[in-house]
């Protein structure tokens, strides 16, 4: 009888040991890939800026502009791609960085991409400015510009919108230029909004 009891104890121990050694089976579900999304100018620039700082610690923004893509619709002050020109005053160099949510031929690469370094000399057209001056985002600039452009928007509801951010002698602060059309050269209507204070500045016909 004691021998039988010992055998039962050994068998029970083996069963418990086997159960503990088996890894629990868990079902893993593959997460679907996140769909590409359009970003505001400031959001896109925040993705480009770390790479720009690696290039030059004193990097300042000279120009930021949106790029409308065929694969991803621009709307509500957001675009699928943005291009930023940054300047290193200490080195007299400039470099163009792009952010794109998708790969689009011929020149846009998905993610952040830095172009070649170029010589830079100050211009009377636009000046580099400190990053902290960019307090108003492109979607906020669009809201302000749209409030001043209701009549034009009603007449041109399908016109694309692009954004251009620069510091010129025309205004005290960097300004967003909200452009109805494909570019500055082809547009017949645009609105300037202060990128630091958010106030309406001027309408160009």
N, C-alpha and C positions, 0 to 999 in steps of 0.2 A: 504493500500500500504506500509506504513512504516513497518507493521507487517510482510508482505511477504518478504521485503528486509532483515529484521532481521533474518528470518528463513533461507534465502539463505546464509547469513553470517555465521550462526551457522553451517550449513551443510558443507560449504567450509572449515571452521576451523577444523571440525571433519575429513574431508578427508585428509587435510594436516597433522594433528596430527597422523593419522593412517599410512600414508606413511612414516613419519619420524621414527615411532616406529618399523617398520619392518626392521630387520637386512638384509643387502644386502647378497644375495646368491652368494657364491664363490665356484668354483670347486677346490677341493684339489686333486692333483695328488701325489700318493705315489712314493717317490724317490726309484729307484732300489738300492738294497744293493751293496755297493762297493766291487768289486772283490778283493780277497787277492792278494797282490803283493810282489815280492821279493825285498829285500833292500840290499844296500851296507853295508859293515861292519861298517862303521862310522855311517850311518843312524840308523842301528839296535842298536849300542852301545849307541847312544844318547837317545834312548827310554829306555834302561836299566839303564843308569847312575843315573837318579833322584832317583830311588828306591835304588840303591847302596849307594847313599849319605845319605839317610835316615838311612840305616843300619850302615854306618860308614862315618863320615865327612872327614876322611883322606884316603878314599878308593883310591887305585891305581890299575891300570890294570896289571895283570900278564899274561893273555893269552886271545886271541880272536880268535875263529875259526868258520868257516861256517859249516852248516849242510845241506846236500842235501836231499830234501824231495821227496816222491813219488807223492804227490798231486800237487806240484808247482815246475816248472822247474827252475833250477839255470842257469843263463846266464848273459853275459856282466858284470861280476864281482859282481853280485848280487845273493843272496841265500834266500830261503824261511824261513830259521831259522839260528840263530847264538847263540853261547854259549860264555859267558865271565866269566873268573875267576878273581875276585877282591880280594885285600889284604888290611887289615888294619894293618899297621906297628905298630901303637901304642898299639894295642890290641893283636897282634900276631895271628890274625884270618884270615881265607879266606872263601869266599862264591861264589858259582857258580850261575850265572843268565842266563836265556835263553830268547830269543825272538823268537816267531814263528808266522808266518802269518796265520797258520791254526792249528787245533788240529790234532795231529798225534800220534798214539799209538806206543810204550808203554809209552813214557816218555815226550813227547813234548806237552805243553799246549799253546793254542792260547794266544797271547799277551806276557807280561813280567811276568816271574815267577822266584822267588828266592828260591834257594835250602837251605839246612841246613848249619849252620855255622860250620866250621871245624878249628882245630888248624893249624897254619902255622909257619914254620921255614924257614929261607933263604936257597936257594939251589944254587948249582954251575951251574945248567943247565939253569935256567932262573930267571930274577929278575923283580920285579914290577917296573913300570915306571909312570911318571906323564902323565896325560891325554893330556896335551897340546903338547906332543911329537907326537901325532897321527895327522899329518897334511895331509898325503896322503891316500886316500881312496882305497878300494879294487878294484874298477873298474879302477882306474888309475894305480894301481900296475899290474893289468892284462894286460893293454895296453903295459906297459914297458916290462913285461915278454914275451908277445907274439911277440914283435919286435925282441927279441933275440931267439925266438923258432919257427921260420917259418917252418923250415925243419921238426922238430918233430911234429908240429901240422898237417902238410900235411900227414904225415905217420899215425897219430893217431887222425883223425878228430872227432871221436865220444867219445873220452875219457872224463870222467867227470873231473871237476876242483874243488878243495877245497882250502881254504885259512887258513893260520895260522899266527897269529901276536904274536911275542914275542920279549923280550929284552934279548939277550944272550951275552956272552963274545966275541963271534965271530965278532960282529960289534959294532960300536960306538953308533948307534941309534937303536931303535926298528925297526924290519924288518918284512915285509910281506913275507911269503913263499908261493908262488903260486905253487900248487901241482897238477900235472896231474895224476889222479888216485883217488881211494876212500879214501886213508889215506897216512900218511907219511910212514908207514910200508910196504904198498903194492905198492907204487909208484916207478917208475924207472926214474923219471925226475921231477925236480922242480927248481924254480928260486927265488932267494932272491932279494927283492926291498926295499930300505930304506924307512921307513914309515914317516920320517920327511922331507927328501929332495926329495924323489921320484927317486933317481938315481939307476941304475942297480948295483947289488952287486956281485952276483955269481950264477952259474948254477951247479946243482947237478945231476949227472947221476947215 
